[in-house]
């Protein structure tokens, strides 16, 4: 099987299943035919990596489409159909991966697993800013943003990913220390706090804060 290199994208399992992938053990498999049914194409997602394989009617692996300078009507047709299908899968089954921080990725996976929510990118001018909202109330409970550290009052212009979360008003003052916890960036500073997603606050602690924020967004 050939591994398909996937850059700056992250698989979306719901989209994968809707596209036609079928779960088999720990893998997701998609089957289709190429070249008027003469070849079978199998695409497998395993351990978050994507693989492809083409076989002929005898079950033998077909690889001519992978040779760069080969020519011929049949192999040209196979190569074109193969590339079109891979590009379609990447477009329809994967989300653009904007954020790079390990903690940001863990947060994205956490809200997907716990609440079934995905980030919404609302601002065309700010493609690296996104929010998550409750389905029932429609209220935001989380925002992930990319900002300069100086925006948080730190003496550094380095870009960093942050998360904004709701907090009980009476806890805001005693929580904000401008080291681990900051006043809500671009939010009501009485009701929101900001955390840098650089490991300064443990991921488990952030998850607890997310749950609290989610519960506060009910009304």
C-alpha positions as CSV (number, residue, x, y, z in Angstrom):
1,X,0.0,0.0,0.0
2,X,1.1,3.6,-0.7
3,X,0.9,6.1,2.1
4,X,-0.8,9.4,1.1
5,X,0.9,12.4,2.6
6,X,-1.6,14.7,4.2
7,X,-0.3,18.2,5.1
8,X,-2.2,20.8,7.2
9,X,-5.3,18.7,7.3
10,X,-7.0,16.6,9.9
11,X,-9.4,13.7,9.2
12,X,-13.1,14.3,10.2
13,X,-14.5,10.9,11.0
14,X,-18.1,12.0,10.5
15,X,-17.3,13.3,7.0
16,X,-15.3,10.1,6.3
17,X,-18.3,7.9,7.1
18,X,-20.7,10.1,5.1
19,X,-18.3,9.8,2.1
20,X,-18.6,6.0,2.2
21,X,-15.8,4.7,4.4
22,X,-16.7,1.7,6.5
23,X,-15.2,1.0,9.9
24,X,-13.4,-2.3,10.2
25,X,-11.7,-2.9,13.5
26,X,-9.5,0.1,14.1
27,X,-9.5,1.1,10.4
28,X,-11.8,2.9,8.0
29,X,-11.9,1.5,4.5
30,X,-13.3,2.9,1.2
31,X,-13.6,0.8,-2.0
32,X,-14.3,1.9,-5.5
33,X,-13.5,0.9,-9.1
34,X,-11.3,2.6,-11.7
35,X,-10.9,2.3,-15.5
36,X,-14.4,1.2,-16.2
37,X,-14.4,-1.4,-13.5
38,X,-11.1,-3.1,-14.5
39,X,-9.3,-2.1,-11.3
40,X,-10.3,-1.9,-7.7
41,X,-9.1,0.9,-5.5
42,X,-8.9,0.6,-1.7
43,X,-8.3,3.6,0.5
44,X,-7.6,2.9,4.2
45,X,-7.3,5.2,7.2
46,X,-5.2,3.5,9.9
47,X,-3.7,5.2,12.9
48,X,-4.6,8.6,11.4
49,X,-2.6,7.8,8.3
50,X,-4.1,7.4,4.8
51,X,-3.1,4.6,2.5
52,X,-4.1,3.5,-1.0
53,X,-3.9,0.3,-3.0
54,X,-5.1,-0.6,-6.5
55,X,-5.5,-4.3,-7.6
56,X,-6.5,-5.9,-10.8
57,X,-9.1,-8.6,-11.4
58,X,-6.7,-11.3,-10.2
59,X,-6.0,-9.4,-6.9
60,X,-2.6,-8.5,-8.0
61,X,-1.4,-5.0,-7.0
62,X,-1.3,-2.4,-9.8
63,X,1.4,0.2,-9.5
64,X,2.0,1.7,-12.9
65,X,0.1,4.8,-12.0
66,X,2.7,5.6,-9.5
67,X,5.5,5.8,-12.0
68,X,6.2,9.4,-12.8
69,X,7.1,9.4,-16.5
70,X,5.2,6.4,-17.8
71,X,2.8,7.0,-20.7
72,X,-0.1,5.1,-22.3
73,X,-3.9,5.6,-22.6
74,X,-4.9,3.1,-20.0
75,X,-2.3,4.0,-17.3
76,X,-3.1,7.7,-18.0
77,X,-6.7,7.1,-17.4
78,X,-6.0,5.2,-14.2
79,X,-3.6,7.9,-12.9
80,X,-6.2,10.6,-13.6
81,X,-9.0,8.8,-11.9
82,X,-6.8,7.8,-9.0
83,X,-5.6,11.4,-8.3
84,X,-9.2,12.8,-8.7
85,X,-10.5,10.3,-6.1
86,X,-7.6,11.0,-3.6
87,X,-8.1,14.8,-4.0
88,X,-11.9,14.3,-3.5
89,X,-11.3,12.4,-0.3
90,X,-8.9,15.0,1.0
91,X,-11.3,17.8,0.2
92,X,-14.5,16.1,1.6
93,X,-13.2,14.0,4.5
94,X,-10.5,16.2,6.0
95,X,-10.6,19.6,7.7
96,X,-8.0,22.2,7.3
97,X,-5.7,22.1,10.3
98,X,-5.1,25.7,11.2
99,X,-3.7,25.3,14.7
100,X,-0.3,23.7,15.5
101,X,-0.2,23.6,19.3
102,X,-0.5,20.1,20.8
103,X,-2.8,21.5,23.5
104,X,-5.0,23.1,20.8
105,X,-5.3,19.8,19.0
106,X,-6.2,18.1,22.2
107,X,-8.9,20.6,22.9
108,X,-10.4,20.2,19.5
109,X,-10.5,16.4,19.9
110,X,-11.9,16.8,23.4
111,X,-14.9,18.9,22.5
112,X,-15.6,16.7,19.5
113,X,-15.6,13.5,21.7
114,X,-17.4,15.0,24.7
115,X,-19.9,17.4,23.1
116,X,-19.9,16.5,19.4
117,X,-18.9,20.0,18.6
118,X,-16.4,21.3,16.0
119,X,-14.8,24.7,15.8
120,X,-16.5,27.4,13.7
121,X,-14.4,29.8,11.7
122,X,-16.5,32.9,11.6
123,X,-14.1,35.6,10.4
124,X,-12.7,35.5,6.9
125,X,-10.0,38.1,7.9
126,X,-8.9,36.0,10.8
127,X,-8.7,32.4,9.6
128,X,-6.8,31.3,12.7
129,X,-9.6,32.4,15.1
130,X,-12.5,30.1,15.9
131,X,-15.2,29.4,18.4
132,X,-17.3,26.5,19.8
133,X,-20.9,26.9,20.9
134,X,-23.5,24.9,22.7
135,X,-26.1,23.4,20.3
136,X,-29.0,24.1,22.7
137,X,-28.3,27.7,23.7
138,X,-26.2,28.7,20.7
139,X,-23.8,30.5,23.1
140,X,-20.1,30.3,22.8
141,X,-18.3,28.4,25.5
142,X,-14.8,28.5,24.0
143,X,-12.7,30.5,21.5
144,X,-9.3,29.5,20.1
145,X,-7.2,32.4,18.8
146,X,-3.8,33.1,17.5
147,X,-2.4,36.3,18.9
148,X,0.9,38.1,19.8
149,X,1.9,37.6,23.4
150,X,2.2,41.3,23.7
151,X,-1.7,41.4,23.3
152,X,-1.8,39.7,26.7
153,X,0.5,42.2,28.3
154,X,3.6,40.1,27.9
155,X,6.9,41.5,26.8
156,X,7.1,39.4,23.6
157,X,5.8,39.7,20.1
158,X,5.9,36.0,19.4
159,X,2.6,34.5,18.1
160,X,0.8,32.1,20.4
161,X,-2.4,30.1,20.4
162,X,-4.8,30.9,23.3
163,X,-8.1,29.7,24.5
164,X,-10.9,32.0,25.9
165,X,-13.2,30.3,28.4
166,X,-16.2,31.4,30.5
167,X,-15.7,31.7,34.3
168,X,-18.0,32.6,37.2
169,X,-17.8,36.3,37.9
170,X,-16.9,35.8,41.5
171,X,-13.9,33.7,40.6
172,X,-12.4,36.0,37.9
173,X,-10.3,38.2,40.1
174,X,-8.7,35.5,42.2
175,X,-8.0,33.4,39.1
176,X,-6.3,35.9,36.8
177,X,-2.6,36.2,37.7
178,X,-1.3,37.4,34.3
179,X,1.1,34.4,34.3
180,X,-1.1,31.3,33.8
181,X,-4.4,33.0,33.6
182,X,-5.2,36.3,31.8
183,X,-8.3,38.5,31.5
184,X,-10.4,37.3,28.6
185,X,-8.9,38.5,25.3
186,X,-11.5,40.3,23.2
187,X,-14.1,39.2,25.7
188,X,-16.0,40.5,28.7
189,X,-13.2,40.5,31.3
190,X,-15.7,39.8,34.1
191,X,-16.9,36.6,32.6
192,X,-14.0,35.2,30.5
193,X,-10.4,34.2,31.1
194,X,-7.6,33.4,28.7
195,X,-5.1,30.6,28.8
196,X,-2.0,30.3,26.7
197,X,-1.8,26.9,25.0
198,X,1.9,26.4,25.6
199,X,1.8,24.0,28.5
200,X,1.8,26.6,31.2
201,X,-1.6,25.2,32.3
202,X,-2.0,21.4,32.2
203,X,-4.3,20.0,29.6
204,X,-6.4,18.2,32.3
205,X,-6.9,21.5,34.0
206,X,-7.9,23.1,30.8
207,X,-10.5,20.3,30.2
208,X,-12.0,21.0,33.6
209,X,-12.2,24.7,32.7
210,X,-13.8,23.9,29.4
211,X,-16.5,21.8,31.2
212,X,-17.2,24.7,33.6
213,X,-17.4,27.1,30.6
214,X,-19.7,24.8,28.8
215,X,-22.1,24.7,31.8
216,X,-22.0,28.5,32.1
217,X,-23.1,28.8,28.5
218,X,-26.4,27.1,29.1
219,X,-28.4,30.3,29.7
